[in-house]
Amino acid sequence: MVKKIHGRRKRYIPISDLRNRKPRMKTFNTEKLAKEYAEKLKIKNYSIEKMRYGLGKKYKIVLE
């Protein structure tokens, strides 16, 4: 659990959408879930790949 930030320190850390970080990609536990999500968004040209970091248990959608 993370400690709550108090007082002066809270003013120096941006809390809203001012964070300097790229959005993370959507990942799925199974290929079936990834395929359903792509069809829901009506994506035509895509492929499903296994993630390359960690234990490689998740899948991602790659646009072609």
N, C-alpha and C positions, 0 to 999 in steps of 0.2 A: 504494500500500500504506500502511496506517495504522501509525503507530508504536505500539509496545507501551507501555502505561501502567505506570509503576513507582512503588513506594513510597507516599508519603503521598497523592498524587493519586488513586490507585486506591481509597482509602477514601471519597473524596468523590463518586465517580461510581457511581451504582447500576448494577449489571451484570445483575441478574435482572429480574423482571417489574415492577419498581418504576418503570419509565420512564414519563415523562409525555408519551405520544404516542398518538394514535388509531391503531387498526389500519388498515392500508391495504386498499383494496378489491381484490378479485380481478380481474385483467385477463386478456384472451386475445388472441392474435395474429390469429385469424380468427373469423368469425361461427359457423362450423361447430363449433369447439371450445367456444365459449360456449354454443351450443345443446345440445351433448352433456353439458356440465357441469350445466346446468339440468335436463335430463331425468334425469340420474343422481341429483340431489338431490330429484327429484319435485316441482319447482316448477311450479305450474299457470299462474298469471297473471304473466307477465314479458315484458319487451321487451329487445332488445339494441341498445345505443347506442354510437356511436363516442365515444371520449374527447375532451374539449375542450381538453386541454393538450398541450404538446409538438407533435409532428408529426401527432398524431391517427391513429396507425397501430394503436391497440389498441381493443378493445371491452370493454364492461362489461355486466353483467346488472342491469336495473332492475326492482324489484318494483312491480307495479301494485296 
